[in-house]
């Protein structure tokens, strides 16, 4: 059984440096867009545990709708089936997303997202072309109906953990409510505060979830 980490948009591997769980690969957001993480799940001989943060959480959800029988666990960290706001969804406005993009280009996340002194920056300064590919995915992806179909099918049998900040302005807490409805047996942890980079802020909780998944609990 393999354990794969699916990283967020513009995220660095250092985002996971405080998490101690053993992993077989970390796929950045371009790897995900190029289908590398999906292929790895298909090729994992005994199935896979997916640990997805932010855009990586969206990728994990997408893979779950396509290959539910290949998954042994899902650990969803600030994951969203839809990033953008519409009349029925508390997502991000186009203006807010544009501000997020501009802030990341200017600061690499320093000052854009709070983090205690000494913790690693979870973000990287990436090329405009790569960033735009990720933004295009975030703007157009909507997995809500696919996930409802997955629930109705009963095909996903693996355990699910959901971690969500209570006041995250990027992935809104309503996402956890929706995902809990899709995965009614999931363990949900609502984290106080507004931090989006939860692998940096709650690594021990993520470690515990992945350890339970790897032990088959």
Residue pairs with C-beta under 8 A, 6 or more apart in sequence:
1 44
1 46
1 47
1 48
1 49
1 72
1 214
2 24
2 25
2 40
2 44
2 46
2 47
2 48
2 49
3 21
3 22
3 23
3 24
3 48
3 49
3 51
3 210
3 213
3 214
4 23
4 24
4 25
4 26
4 27
4 37
4 40
4 41
4 44
4 48
4 49
4 50
4 51
5 16
5 23
5 25
5 26
5 27
5 51
5 52
5 53
5 56
6 27
6 32
6 37
6 50
6 51
6 52
6 53
6 55
6 56
6 57
6 59
6 60
7 13
7 15
7 16
7 26
7 27
7 28
7 29
7 53
7 55
7 56
8 15
8 29
8 53
8 54
8 55
8 56
8 57
8 78
8 122
9 29
9 54
9 55
9 131
9 134
9 135
9 138
10 29
10 104
10 109
10 123
10 124
10 126
10 131
10 134
11 28
11 29
11 53
11 54
11 55
11 56
11 122
11 123
11 124
12 120
12 121
12 122
12 123
12 124
13 26
13 28
14 120
14 121
14 122
15 53
15 120
15 122
15 123
15 197
15 199
15 200
16 23
16 26
16 199
17 120
18 119
18 120
18 199
18 200
18 203
19 199
19 203
19 206
19 207
19 210
20 203
20 207
21 51
21 206
21 207
21 210
21 211
21 214
22 214
23 51
25 40
27 36
27 37
27 40
27 56
27 59
29 55
29 56
29 59
29 130
29 133
29 134
29 137
30 130
30 133
30 134
31 37
32 38
32 55
32 56
32 59
33 133
33 134
33 137
37 50
37 59
37 63
38 63
38 66
38 67
40 48
41 48
41 50
41 63
41 67
41 70
41 71
42 67
42 70
44 70
46 72
47 70
47 71
47 72
48 70
48 71
48 72
49 71
49 72
49 73
49 74
49 75
49 210
49 213
49 214
50 60
50 63
50 64
50 71
50 73
50 74
50 75
51 60
51 75
51 77
51 206
51 210
52 58
52 59
52 60
52 61
52 74
52 75
52 76
52 77
52 79
53 77
53 78
53 79
53 198
53 199
54 77
54 78
54 79
54 80
54 170
54 171
54 196
55 134
55 137
55 138
56 77
56 79
57 76
57 77
57 78
57 79
57 80
57 171
58 79
58 80
58 81
58 83
58 137
58 138
58 141
58 143
60 74
60 76
60 79
61 74
61 76
61 79
61 81
61 143
61 147
62 141
62 143
62 146
63 70
63 71
64 71
64 74
64 147
64 150
64 156
65 143
65 146
65 147
65 149
65 150
68 150
68 153
68 155
68 156
68 157
68 158
69 155
71 156
71 158
72 158
72 213
72 216
73 158
73 159
73 160
73 161
73 210
73 213
73 214
74 158
74 159
74 160
74 161
74 183
75 160
75 161
75 163
75 206
75 209
75 210
75 213
76 160
76 161
76 162
76 163
76 179
77 163
77 198
77 199
77 206
78 163
78 164
78 165
78 168
78 170
78 171
78 175
78 196
78 198
79 162
79 171
79 175
79 179
80 91
80 171
80 172
80 175
81 141
81 142
81 143
81 144
81 146
81 147
81 175
81 178
81 179
82 89
82 91
82 141
82 142
82 143
82 144
83 91
83 92
83 97
83 138
83 139
83 141
83 171
84 91
84 92
84 93
84 94
84 97
84 138
84 139
85 91
85 92
85 93
89 144
89 174
90 172
90 174
91 172
92 100
92 170
94 139
96 169
97 135
97 138
97 139
100 112
100 170
101 131
101 135
103 109
103 112
104 112
104 123
104 131
105 125
105 128
105 131
108 121
108 123
108 124
108 125
109 121
109 122
109 123
109 197
110 121
113 122
113 195
113 196
113 197
114 194
114 195
115 121
115 122
115 195
115 197
115 200
115 201
119 200
119 201
120 200
122 197
122 199
122 200
144 178
147 179
147 182
148 182
150 156
150 182
151 181
151 182
151 183
156 183
159 185
159 186
159 187
159 212
159 213
159 217
160 179
160 183
160 185
160 186
160 187
161 186
161 187
161 188
161 189
161 209
161 213
162 176
162 179
162 180
162 183
162 186
162 187
162 188
162 189
163 189
163 191
163 198
163 202
163 205
163 206
163 209
164 171
164 173
164 175
164 176
164 188
164 189
164 190
164 191
165 171
165 173
165 190
165 191
165 192
165 193
165 194
165 195
165 196
165 198
166 173
166 190
166 191
166 192
166 193
166 194
167 173
167 193
167 194
168 194
168 195
168 196
169 194
169 196
170 196
171 196
173 190
176 188
176 190
179 186
179 188
180 186
180 188
187 209
189 202
189 205
191 198
191 201
191 202
191 205
193 201
195 201
198 206
199 206
